[in-house]
């Protein structure tokens, strides 16, 4: 990888970490808000992050630049739905999705260090437990690439309207943080290719590659950005982990690791790549994950 491109990618990962810490991007919290308060502000924030990635890709089509190299989508199968259910259950047990775990770490809740460890163990053990589950890749592509070019101009108008409406508000709001997540991911997509920290852990679980060191360095930058964001907001307070908290995060991470390999994709990759590219398996997986979290939330509240 070009050193300058990697420095740019590292800066984007730092910004994304700080934005995740400040933005309303935890799927568990979003579903909980929807079930308890009948409000969808957090869910809208998640979907808007997807919108900014999709809109950015539409605008790139209007420029004389090569398209970013994207991974192939996958077929929608029963394993996709099982994986999404496990991902949702794991997020509920963990009390935070993979986005939310980063935000919790940024607050100094060190028990959430067990979440990526559990995720890694889940990815490493999924083949032995679900040997029949082999995600079926489809030809690369997206309906976004054949959408009318005028949609890019529509998105540009939307972005200008959003900027105008926010001009007198504090510059670093949850909404700004959400937009920053989408734009940071888009920049990472151009500089590094499709990158999500859950994908980096999954790759590590199946053996180091030439790119593993760089992608794990980006993960470290993501964590550093979240911790900086927590410190800057005055939220960083050391909370020593309890045995129960460590076990909960480890089990939650394990379930999410299994689910992400069966789908395949963690909810970070689904939200920032699968949804913007209009891949059916990603939309169905995210909807199933949210439904499972909602059912678990209601059951736990009885």
Residue pairs with C-beta under 8 A, 6 or more apart in sequence:
1 9
1 192
1 211
1 214
5 191
5 192
6 191
6 192
6 214
8 187
8 191
9 187
9 188
9 191
9 192
9 195
9 218
10 217
10 218
10 221
11 221
12 184
12 185
12 187
12 188
12 191
13 184
13 188
13 195
13 218
13 219
13 221
13 222
13 225
14 221
14 222
14 224
14 225
14 228
15 180
15 184
15 225
16 180
16 181
16 184
16 185
16 188
16 222
16 225
17 102
17 106
17 221
17 222
17 223
17 224
17 225
17 226
17 227
17 228
17 229
18 106
18 177
18 180
18 225
18 226
18 228
18 229
18 232
19 177
19 178
19 180
19 181
19 184
19 225
19 229
20 99
20 102
20 103
20 106
20 177
20 181
20 222
20 225
20 226
20 229
21 102
21 103
21 106
21 107
21 177
21 225
21 226
21 227
21 229
21 230
21 233
21 235
22 172
22 174
22 177
22 229
22 233
23 45
23 49
23 174
23 177
23 178
23 180
23 181
24 30
24 41
24 42
24 45
24 46
24 174
24 177
24 178
25 42
25 45
25 46
25 49
25 99
25 100
25 103
25 177
25 178
25 181
26 42
26 96
26 97
26 99
26 100
26 103
27 46
27 91
27 97
27 99
27 100
27 267
27 271
27 289
27 290
27 293
28 91
28 92
28 94
28 95
28 96
28 97
28 100
28 293
29 42
29 96
29 100
30 40
30 42
30 43
30 45
30 46
30 290
31 43
31 290
31 293
31 294
31 297
32 293
32 297
33 39
33 40
33 41
33 42
33 43
34 40
34 42
34 43
34 294
35 294
35 297
35 298
36 297
43 290
45 174
45 175
45 178
46 178
46 271
47 275
48 175
48 178
48 179
48 182
49 178
49 179
49 181
49 182
49 185
49 271
49 272
50 182
50 271
50 272
50 275
50 276
51 182
51 276
52 179
52 182
52 183
52 186
53 182
53 185
53 186
53 189
53 272
53 273
53 276
54 144
54 155
54 275
54 276
54 277
54 278
55 152
55 155
55 156
55 158
55 159
56 182
56 183
56 186
57 68
57 144
57 186
57 276
57 277
58 144
58 147
58 149
58 151
58 152
58 155
59 152
59 155
59 156
60 67
60 68
60 190
61 67
61 145
61 149
61 152
62 149
62 152
62 153
67 145
68 189
68 190
68 193
68 194
69 193
69 194
70 140
70 142
70 189
70 194
70 273
70 277
71 140
71 194
71 273
72 137
72 138
72 139
72 140
73 137
73 138
73 140
73 141
73 142
73 274
73 277
73 279
73 281
73 282
74 80
74 135
74 136
74 137
74 138
74 263
74 264
74 279
74 281
75 135
75 136
75 137
75 138
75 281
76 280
76 281
76 284
77 135
77 136
79 130
79 133
79 135
79 262
79 263
80 135
80 262
80 263
80 281
80 284
80 285
81 284
81 285
81 288
82 133
82 259
82 262
83 133
83 258
83 259
83 260
83 261
83 262
83 263
83 264
83 285
84 259
84 263
84 284
84 285
84 286
84 287
84 288
84 289
84 292
85 259
85 288
85 289
85 292
86 255
86 256
86 258
86 259
86 262
87 255
87 256
87 259
87 260
87 263
87 266
87 267
87 285
87 289
87 292
88 259
88 288
88 289
88 290
88 291
88 292
88 293
88 296
89 255
89 259
89 292
89 296
90 122
90 251
90 252
90 253
90 254
90 255
90 256
90 257
90 258
90 259
91 97
91 98
91 100
91 252
91 256
91 267
91 289
91 293
92 252
92 292
92 293
92 296
92 297
92 300
93 248
93 251
93 252
93 255
94 100
94 101
94 112
94 115
94 248
94 249
94 251
94 252
94 253
94 255
94 256
95 248
95 252
96 103
96 104
96 112
96 115
96 252
97 256
97 267
98 115
98 119
98 197
98 198
98 256
98 266
98 267
98 268
99 267
99 268
99 271
101 112
101 115
101 116
101 249
101 253
102 197
102 222
102 223
102 226
103 226
104 112
105 112
105 113
105 223
105 226
105 227
106 223
106 225
106 226
106 227
106 228
106 229
106 230
106 235
106 236
107 230
107 235
107 236
107 237
107 239
108 227
108 230
108 235
108 236
108 237
108 238
108 239
109 239
109 241
109 245
110 238
110 239
110 240
110 241
111 239
111 241
111 242
111 245
111 246
111 248
111 249
112 249
113 241
113 249
114 241
114 245
114 246
114 247
114 249
114 250
114 253
115 249
115 250
115 252
115 253
115 256
116 197
116 201
116 253
117 250
117 253
118 249
118 250
118 251
118 252
118 253
118 254
118 255
118 256
118 257
119 198
119 201
119 253
119 254
119 256
119 257
119 260
119 266
120 201
120 204
120 205
120 253
120 257
121 205
121 250
121 253
121 254
121 257
122 253
122 254
122 255
122 256
122 257
122 258
122 259
122 260
122 261
123 201
123 202
123 205
123 206
123 257
123 260
123 261
124 205
124 206
124 257
125 257
125 258
126 133
126 257
126 258
126 261
126 262
129 258
130 258
130 261
130 262
133 261
133 262
135 262
135 263
135 264
142 277
142 278
142 279
143 277
143 278
144 276
144 277
144 278
162 179
166 173
166 175
166 176
181 272
182 272
185 195
185 272
185 273
188 195
188 218
189 195
189 273
192 214
192 215
192 218
194 269
194 273
195 215
195 218
196 265
196 266
196 268
196 269
196 272
196 273
197 218
197 219
197 222
197 268
198 256
198 260
198 265
198 266
198 268
198 269
199 215
199 265
199 266
199 269
200 212
200 215
200 216
200 218
200 219
201 219
201 257
202 257
202 260
202 261
202 264
203 209
203 211
203 212
203 215
204 212
204 216
205 257
227 236
230 236
256 266
259 289
260 266
260 269
263 270
263 281
263 285
265 273
265 274
265 282
265 285
267 286
267 289
270 282
270 285
270 286
270 289
271 286
273 282
274 281
274 282
274 283
274 285
274 286
275 282
275 283
275 286
